[in-house]
Amino acid sequence: ISGPLSKVKSKWSRFQLARHALSTAQFQAAHDLFENHLLASTSSASSYIWISCLSLVARSEVLVSDTGVTHLPQAISDLDKAVSKIRSLPILASFQIEFLSLRKDFLHLCLVATNLCAEIRLTNVIGSRTSRQFLHQKNVSKCFYMLGSRYFTLYKRYGFFTCQHTQSTIRSQFALCRFLGDSARKVFNPSDKSSKSGDESDNFPRGDMSRIQARIIKMFRSELIDNIDNAMEPPVRSKILREVIDSVLKCPNPFPKSFTALKCVPRVSVQVAMKCQGDQHFAALSLEESLPRVQLGTPFQARISGVLPETLMRKSLSPFSQIIVTLTFSLTGPLQRDVDAEDLIVDKTSDTEDLTTTATSDLLPNFKSDTRFVIDCECPVFQRHGYYNMELKLQLRDVRCGEYELVSSLTEESIVIACKPN
């Protein structure tokens, strides 16, 4: 590309070409642009770090798409270096760090699975249920499922502020994780008919069906994975899984378009108030003030209010209609034991489940004029006295009924509530 690129004099135009190459899986071209045409012409230390990070990412994907499982350790090492460079940037790049961490874990799991396949080819056995080999084979499918759940969490957390290309890329990675989890379970334990995801990895949205990952999953499942059974020799089964993983890795995996745009996710300021039975008004809660108290077996209400920031309205890529609040209460410990109240001892041997309540706002046809919201929640009645942590999760629902998480002032905080006997 050196010849045609000589006509492009603008650095920004060259960066745009490199971004497009990264998002269309042209990783060799992207690496050449970042490394040979942009890195030496950066004007600041932050720009140099960012361009060198993108160059490492492109080089890692070149290794993966060209050699499959052969050079996975080097590709994982490049992603490690890229994550370290992003963390050193002055701007908060949470989406980029989380996406690269997931990609690195995906490649590491692929490496672990291929090593297990090599072990089967050497020993010619799957392994007994009490052996280390069997436990590793069982856990690798669970790890793929867990990684798929993390991709889904990433989609819920950032999907509302990203383009359709980014959303489709994350959904494809989620489906690949579920498919490889099913494949590992079928290869290492074909007698197990249960599957954690079933055919969920085949249920692509209509807009994702044109992606090469969707076609590969459907072809491999129907032609290879569904035909594996106990009658097939273990080395043959392991070779099938190894070739499936190698083919998946060599399939070009476009990076999200939003990956090359460093943006901060808007944070919603939230206030919480509480009203117990018999109270006339709501009392505001604060992390710095004294603990709120409720009576054992007495119902109470929580009021969640806030204002959506202007940056959220500006960065949102689709209209939305409702705000959803989910409150989770978990018993964390007993009340302070009192000499005069022997019955205040919590039985630690009994299991306790978290109590969850969900409430939604009314339909909000126009947030342009008024961005405030107020949601009242009927909280569950506490059946045991002690200290409860109240965690708040804020979501919004778009006009297509998709639900996405919002970062609030209480996202990583919890309010402690003391439940005392009557």
C-alpha positions as CSV (number, residue, x, y, z in Angstrom):
1,I,0.0,0.0,0.0
2,S,3.0,2.3,0.0
3,G,2.4,3.5,-3.5
4,P,-1.2,4.7,-3.3
5,L,-0.5,5.9,0.3
6,S,2.1,8.3,-0.9
7,K,-0.7,10.5,-2.3
8,V,-2.3,10.7,1.1
9,K,-0.5,13.6,2.9
10,S,-2.9,14.2,5.8
11,K,-2.0,12.3,9.0
12,W,-5.6,12.2,10.0
13,S,-6.6,10.6,6.7
14,R,-3.9,7.9,7.2
15,F,-5.2,7.3,10.7
16,Q,-8.8,6.9,9.3
17,L,-7.5,4.4,6.8
18,A,-5.7,2.4,9.5
19,R,-8.9,2.5,11.6
20,H,-10.9,1.2,8.7
21,A,-8.4,-1.6,8.0
22,L,-8.6,-2.7,11.7
23,S,-12.4,-2.8,11.7
24,T,-12.5,-4.8,8.4
25,A,-9.9,-7.4,9.5
26,Q,-7.2,-6.1,7.1
27,F,-4.7,-6.5,9.9
28,Q,-1.5,-6.5,7.9
29,A,-2.4,-3.2,6.2
30,A,-3.4,-1.7,9.6
31,H,-0.1,-2.8,11.2
32,D,1.9,-1.3,8.3
33,L,0.0,2.0,8.6
34,F,0.3,2.3,12.4
35,E,3.9,1.1,12.5
36,N,5.5,2.7,9.4
37,H,3.4,5.7,8.5
38,L,1.9,7.0,11.8
39,L,4.1,6.1,14.7
40,A,7.1,8.3,13.8
41,S,4.9,11.3,13.1
42,T,3.0,11.5,16.4
43,S,3.0,15.0,18.1
44,S,2.7,14.0,21.7
45,A,3.6,11.2,24.2
46,S,-0.1,10.1,24.5
47,S,-0.5,9.9,20.7
48,Y,2.7,7.8,20.5
49,I,1.5,5.4,23.2
50,W,-1.9,5.1,21.6
51,I,-0.6,4.4,18.1
52,S,2.0,1.9,19.4
53,C,-0.8,0.1,21.2
54,L,-2.9,-0.1,18.0
55,S,0.2,-1.4,16.2
56,L,0.6,-4.1,18.7
57,V,-3.0,-5.1,18.5
58,A,-2.8,-5.3,14.7
59,R,0.4,-7.3,14.9
60,S,-1.2,-9.8,17.3
61,E,-4.1,-10.3,15.0
62,V,-1.8,-10.8,12.0
63,L,-0.1,-13.7,13.9
64,V,-3.5,-15.2,14.9
65,S,-5.1,-15.0,11.4
66,D,-2.0,-16.2,9.6
67,T,-0.8,-19.0,11.8
68,G,-3.8,-20.0,14.0
69,V,-2.7,-21.7,17.2
70,T,0.9,-21.9,16.2
71,H,2.0,-18.5,17.5
72,L,-0.7,-17.9,20.2
73,P,1.9,-17.2,23.0
74,Q,3.4,-14.4,21.0
75,A,0.0,-12.9,20.1
76,I,-1.1,-13.0,23.8
77,S,2.2,-11.3,24.8
78,D,1.5,-8.5,22.3
79,L,-2.0,-8.0,23.7
80,D,-0.5,-7.9,27.2
81,K,1.8,-5.1,26.1
82,A,-1.1,-3.3,24.5
83,V,-3.2,-3.4,27.6
84,S,-0.3,-2.0,29.7
85,K,0.1,0.9,27.2
86,I,-3.6,1.7,27.4
87,R,-3.5,1.8,31.2
88,S,-0.7,4.4,31.0
89,L,-2.8,6.8,29.0
90,P,-4.2,9.8,30.9
91,I,-7.7,9.2,29.5
92,L,-9.9,6.5,30.9
93,A,-10.2,3.8,28.2
94,S,-12.3,1.2,30.0
95,F,-14.0,-0.2,26.9
96,Q,-10.6,-0.8,25.2
97,I,-9.1,-2.4,28.3
98,E,-12.0,-4.7,28.8
99,F,-12.3,-5.7,25.2
100,L,-8.5,-6.5,24.9
101,S,-8.6,-8.4,28.2
102,L,-11.5,-10.6,26.9
103,R,-9.7,-11.1,23.6
104,K,-6.5,-12.2,25.4
105,D,-8.5,-14.6,27.6
106,F,-10.2,-16.0,24.5
107,L,-6.8,-16.7,22.9
108,H,-5.5,-18.2,26.1
109,L,-8.4,-20.6,26.4
110,C,-7.9,-21.6,22.8
111,L,-4.3,-22.4,23.6
112,V,-5.3,-24.5,26.7
113,A,-7.9,-26.4,24.7
114,T,-5.4,-27.3,22.0
115,N,-2.9,-28.4,24.6
116,L,-5.5,-30.7,26.0
117,C,-6.2,-32.1,22.5
118,A,-2.4,-32.8,22.1
119,E,-2.4,-34.6,25.5
120,I,-5.3,-36.9,24.3
121,R,-3.5,-37.7,21.1
122,L,-0.4,-38.8,23.1
123,T,-2.3,-40.8,25.7
124,N,-5.2,-42.0,23.5
125,V,-7.6,-41.7,26.5
126,I,-10.0,-39.0,27.7
127,G,-9.2,-39.5,31.4
128,S,-11.1,-40.9,34.3
129,R,-13.5,-38.7,36.3
130,T,-11.1,-38.5,39.3
131,S,-8.0,-37.6,37.2
132,R,-6.5,-34.1,36.7
133,Q,-6.8,-34.5,33.0
134,F,-10.6,-35.0,33.2
135,L,-11.0,-31.9,35.5
136,H,-9.1,-29.7,33.1
137,Q,-11.2,-31.0,30.1
138,K,-14.4,-30.3,32.1
139,N,-13.3,-26.9,33.1
140,V,-12.3,-25.6,29.7
141,S,-15.9,-25.7,28.4
142,K,-17.1,-23.9,31.6
143,C,-14.4,-21.3,31.0
144,F,-15.7,-20.7,27.5
145,Y,-19.2,-20.3,28.8
146,M,-18.0,-17.8,31.5
147,L,-16.1,-15.9,28.9
148,G,-19.2,-15.7,26.7
149,S,-21.1,-14.2,29.7
150,R,-18.3,-11.6,30.1
151,Y,-18.7,-10.6,26.5
152,F,-22.5,-10.3,27.0
153,T,-21.8,-8.1,30.1
154,L,-19.5,-5.9,27.9
155,Y,-22.3,-5.6,25.3
156,K,-24.8,-4.5,28.0
157,R,-22.4,-2.0,29.5
158,Y,-21.3,-0.3,26.3
159,G,-23.7,-1.3,23.6
160,F,-25.9,1.7,23.9
161,F,-23.1,4.1,23.2
162,T,-21.5,2.2,20.3
163,C,-22.3,1.7,16.6
164,Q,-24.0,-1.4,15.1
165,H,-20.7,-2.7,13.8
166,T,-19.3,-2.7,17.4
167,Q,-22.5,-4.4,18.7
168,S,-22.4,-7.0,16.0
169,T,-18.7,-7.8,16.7
170,I,-19.3,-8.3,20.4
171,R,-22.3,-10.5,19.7
172,S,-20.2,-12.6,17.3
173,Q,-17.5,-13.1,20.0
174,F,-20.2,-14.1,22.5
175,A,-21.5,-16.7,20.0
176,L,-18.0,-18.1,19.3
177,C,-17.4,-18.6,23.0
178,R,-20.7,-20.5,23.4
179,F,-20.0,-22.6,20.3
180,L,-16.4,-23.5,21.5
181,G,-17.8,-24.3,24.9
182,D,-20.3,-26.7,23.3
183,S,-17.6,-28.2,21.1
184,A,-15.2,-28.8,24.0
185,R,-18.0,-30.5,26.0
186,K,-19.0,-32.7,23.1
187,V,-15.4,-33.7,22.4
188,F,-14.2,-34.4,26.0
189,N,-17.5,-35.9,27.2
190,P,-19.7,-36.9,24.3
191,S,-22.0,-39.0,26.6
192,D,-23.1,-35.7,28.3
193,K,-26.3,-34.8,26.4
194,S,-26.8,-31.6,28.3
195,S,-25.4,-28.4,26.9
196,K,-25.3,-25.1,28.8
197,S,-26.1,-23.1,25.7
198,G,-27.8,-25.6,23.4
199,D,-28.0,-24.0,20.1
200,E,-27.9,-20.4,21.4
201,S,-24.8,-19.8,19.4
202,D,-26.8,-20.4,16.2
203,N,-29.4,-17.8,17.1
204,F,-27.8,-14.8,15.5
205,P,-29.8,-11.6,14.9
206,R,-30.7,-11.2,11.3
207,G,-28.2,-8.5,10.8
208,D,-25.3,-10.7,12.0
209,M,-26.1,-13.6,9.6
210,S,-23.8,-12.2,6.9
211,R,-20.8,-12.4,9.2
212,I,-18.3,-15.1,8.5
213,Q,-18.3,-16.2,12.1
214,A,-22.0,-17.0,11.8
215,R,-21.5,-19.2,8.7
216,I,-18.5,-21.0,10.3
217,I,-20.4,-21.8,13.4
218,K,-23.4,-23.2,11.5
219,M,-21.2,-25.3,9.2
220,F,-18.9,-26.7,11.9
221,R,-21.9,-27.6,14.1
222,S,-23.8,-29.4,11.5
223,E,-20.9,-31.1,9.7
224,L,-18.5,-31.9,12.6
225,I,-19.6,-31.3,16.2
226,D,-23.1,-32.8,16.0
227,N,-21.6,-36.1,14.5
228,I,-19.2,-36.7,17.5
229,D,-20.2,-39.6,19.7
230,N,-18.6,-42.2,22.0
231,A,-17.9,-44.6,19.1
232,M,-15.3,-42.1,17.8
233,E,-11.8,-42.6,18.9
234,P,-10.5,-40.0,21.4
235,P,-7.5,-38.9,19.1
236,V,-10.0,-38.4,16.3
237,R,-12.3,-36.3,18.5
238,S,-9.4,-34.2,19.8
239,K,-8.1,-33.6,16.3
240,I,-11.5,-32.3,15.2
241,L,-11.6,-29.8,18.1
242,R,-8.0,-28.7,17.4
243,E,-8.8,-28.1,13.7
244,V,-12.1,-26.3,14.6
245,I,-10.2,-24.0,17.0
246,D,-7.4,-23.4,14.4
247,S,-10.0,-22.5,11.7
248,V,-11.9,-20.2,14.0
249,L,-8.7,-18.3,14.8
250,K,-7.6,-18.0,11.2
251,C,-11.0,-16.6,10.3
252,P,-10.6,-12.8,10.2
253,N,-12.1,-11.2,13.3
254,P,-12.9,-7.5,12.7
255,F,-12.2,-5.2,15.6
256,P,-15.1,-3.0,16.8
257,K,-15.1,0.5,15.2
258,S,-15.5,2.0,18.6
259,F,-12.3,0.4,19.7
260,T,-10.2,3.2,18.1
261,A,-12.3,6.0,19.5
262,L,-11.4,6.9,23.1
263,K,-14.6,8.0,24.8
264,C,-15.7,8.3,28.4
265,V,-19.0,6.6,29.3
266,P,-21.4,9.2,30.8
267,R,-22.1,8.8,34.5
268,V,-25.6,9.3,35.9
269,S,-25.9,11.0,39.3
270,V,-28.4,9.1,41.4
271,Q,-30.0,9.9,44.8
272,V,-31.7,7.3,47.0
273,A,-34.4,7.9,49.5
274,M,-36.3,5.5,51.8
275,K,-39.7,5.5,53.5
276,C,-40.7,2.9,56.1
277,Q,-44.3,1.9,56.9
278,G,-46.0,4.7,58.8
279,D,-43.6,7.4,57.6
280,Q,-45.1,10.4,55.8
281,H,-42.1,11.4,53.7
282,F,-39.0,9.9,52.1
283,A,-35.7,10.4,53.9
284,A,-32.6,10.8,51.7
285,L,-29.8,8.2,52.1
286,S,-26.1,9.0,52.0
287,L,-23.0,6.9,52.1
288,E,-21.4,9.3,54.6
289,E,-24.3,9.5,57.1
290,S,-25.5,7.1,59.7
291,L,-27.0,3.8,58.7
292,P,-30.7,3.7,57.8
293,R,-32.8,1.4,59.9
294,V,-35.8,-0.8,59.1
295,Q,-37.9,-3.0,61.4
296,L,-37.9,-6.7,61.0
297,G,-40.9,-7.9,58.9
298,T,-41.9,-4.3,58.0
299,P,-42.3,-3.3,54.4
300,F,-40.6,-0.2,53.1
301,Q,-40.1,1.8,49.9
302,A,-37.1,3.2,48.1
303,R,-37.2,6.2,45.7
304,I,-34.5,6.4,43.0
305,S,-34.2,9.8,41.4
306,G,-31.6,11.4,39.1
307,V,-30.9,13.5,36.1
308,L,-29.6,12.1,32.8
309,P,-26.5,14.1,31.8
310,E,-26.4,16.0,28.6
311,T,-23.4,13.9,27.4
312,L,-25.6,10.8,27.6
313,M,-28.2,12.4,25.4
314,R,-25.5,13.5,22.9
315,K,-23.7,10.1,22.8
316,S,-26.7,7.9,22.6
317,L,-27.0,6.3,19.2
318,S,-30.6,5.2,19.4
319,P,-33.8,6.6,21.1
320,F,-34.8,5.1,24.4
321,S,-38.1,5.0,26.3
322,Q,-37.7,3.7,29.9
323,I,-35.3,3.7,32.9
324,I,-35.0,0.4,34.8
325,V,-33.8,0.1,38.4
326,T,-32.8,-3.1,40.0
327,L,-32.1,-3.2,43.8
328,T,-30.4,-6.2,45.3
329,F,-30.3,-6.8,49.1
330,S,-27.8,-9.2,50.6
331,L,-27.4,-10.1,54.2
332,T,-23.8,-9.4,55.1
333,G,-23.6,-10.0,58.9
334,P,-25.3,-10.0,62.3
335,L,-26.1,-7.1,64.4
336,Q,-23.7,-6.2,67.2
337,R,-24.5,-8.6,70.0
338,D,-25.9,-7.0,73.1
339,V,-25.8,-8.4,76.6
340,D,-29.4,-7.7,77.2
341,A,-30.6,-9.1,73.8
342,E,-29.4,-12.6,73.4
343,D,-31.7,-13.2,70.5
344,L,-29.7,-10.8,68.2
345,I,-27.4,-13.6,67.0
346,V,-27.7,-14.5,63.4
347,D,-27.6,-18.2,62.5
348,K,-24.6,-18.3,60.1
349,T,-25.2,-22.0,59.3
350,S,-28.4,-21.3,57.4
351,D,-28.2,-20.3,53.7
352,T,-29.5,-16.9,52.7
353,E,-30.5,-15.8,49.3
354,D,-30.2,-12.3,47.9
355,L,-33.5,-10.3,47.6
356,T,-34.0,-8.5,44.4
357,T,-36.7,-6.0,43.3
358,T,-37.0,-4.3,39.9
359,A,-39.0,-1.2,38.9
360,T,-39.3,0.8,35.7
361,S,-40.1,4.4,35.0
362,D,-43.2,5.4,33.0
363,L,-42.7,5.7,29.2
364,L,-40.7,8.8,28.6
365,P,-41.6,10.2,25.1
366,N,-39.3,13.2,25.2
367,F,-36.1,13.5,27.2
368,K,-35.1,16.6,25.3
369,S,-37.0,18.9,27.5
370,D,-36.9,17.1,30.8
371,T,-34.1,14.6,31.7
372,R,-35.2,13.9,35.2
373,F,-36.5,10.6,36.4
374,V,-38.1,9.4,39.7
375,I,-38.8,5.7,40.3
376,D,-40.5,4.2,43.4
377,C,-39.6,0.6,44.3
378,E,-41.5,-1.7,46.7
379,C,-38.6,-3.3,48.6
380,P,-38.8,-6.9,49.9
381,V,-39.6,-7.5,53.5
382,F,-36.5,-8.6,55.5
383,Q,-37.2,-11.9,57.4
384,R,-33.9,-11.9,59.3
385,H,-32.3,-9.1,61.3
386,G,-28.8,-8.0,60.5
387,Y,-26.9,-5.7,58.2
388,Y,-28.0,-5.7,54.5
389,N,-26.0,-4.3,51.5
390,M,-28.2,-2.6,49.0
391,E,-26.7,-2.5,45.5
392,L,-28.3,-0.5,42.7
393,K,-28.1,-1.3,39.0
394,L,-29.4,1.3,36.5
395,Q,-30.5,0.3,33.0
396,L,-32.3,1.8,30.1
397,R,-34.6,0.3,27.5
398,D,-34.4,1.5,23.9
399,V,-37.3,1.6,21.5
400,R,-36.4,-1.9,20.2
401,C,-36.7,-3.3,23.8
402,G,-32.9,-3.7,24.1
403,E,-31.7,-3.2,27.7
404,Y,-28.3,-1.6,28.5
405,E,-26.5,-0.8,31.7
406,L,-25.9,2.8,32.8
407,V,-22.9,3.8,34.9
408,S,-24.2,5.7,38.0
409,S,-22.7,7.3,41.0
410,L,-23.7,4.1,43.0
411,T,-22.5,1.5,40.4
412,E,-19.5,0.4,42.5
413,E,-21.0,1.4,45.9
414,S,-23.5,-0.1,48.2
415,I,-25.7,1.3,51.0
416,V,-25.8,-0.6,54.3
417,I,-29.2,-1.0,55.9
418,A,-29.6,-2.2,59.5
419,C,-32.6,-4.4,60.1
420,K,-33.6,-4.6,63.8
421,P,-36.2,-6.7,65.5
422,N,-39.4,-5.0,66.7
